[in-house]
Amino acid sequence: MGRMRISSPQLDGWFTIAEAAREIGRSRDTIERWLRMGLPAQRVQGRRYIRATDLFSRYRAVLLAEPEVRTRWER
C-alpha cells in the first residue's frame, strides 16, 4: 500500500491543526493531545493534516463522553 499524498493544503475535507481547533472550538493543545492519543493525520511538507471525518468522529465521541461539552457547544 502506497503513501497517501495530499497535493494541496487547500484540499477540501482536510484541516491543519489550527483549522481543526477553530472548526470545533477547541484549543490546538487539545488537537495535539488527540493526535498523541491516536487521531490519524497525514504529514505533508512538515505540516500535519487531519481528515474532517476523523476529526468529527473524535469530537462526537468526546461529546458522548462529556455531556457538559455539548451544552457549551449548543450555546
Secondary structure as the mmCIF struct_conf table of DSSP 4:
data_model
#
loop_
_struct_conf.conf_type_id
_struct_conf.id
_struct_conf.beg_label_comp_id
_struct_conf.beg_label_asym_id
_struct_conf.beg_label_seq_id
_struct_conf.end_label_comp_id
_struct_conf.end_label_asym_id
_struct_conf.end_label_seq_id
HELX_LH_PP_P HELX_LH_PP_P1 GLY A 2 MET A 4
TURN_TY1_P TURN_TY1_P1 PRO A 9 GLN A 10
TURN_TY1_P TURN_TY1_P2 ASP A 12 GLY A 13
STRN STRN1 TRP A 14 THR A 16
HELX_RH_AL_P HELX_RH_AL_P1 ILE A 17 ILE A 24
TURN_TY1_P TURN_TY1_P3 GLY A 25 GLY A 25
HELX_RH_AL_P HELX_RH_AL_P2 ARG A 28 ARG A 36
TURN_TY1_P TURN_TY1_P4 MET A 37 GLY A 38
STRN STRN2 GLN A 42 VAL A 44
TURN_TY1_P TURN_TY1_P5 GLN A 45 GLY A 46
STRN STRN3 ARG A 47 ARG A 51
HELX_RH_AL_P HELX_RH_AL_P3 ALA A 52 ALA A 65
HELX_RH_AL_P HELX_RH_AL_P4 PRO A 67 GLU A 74
#
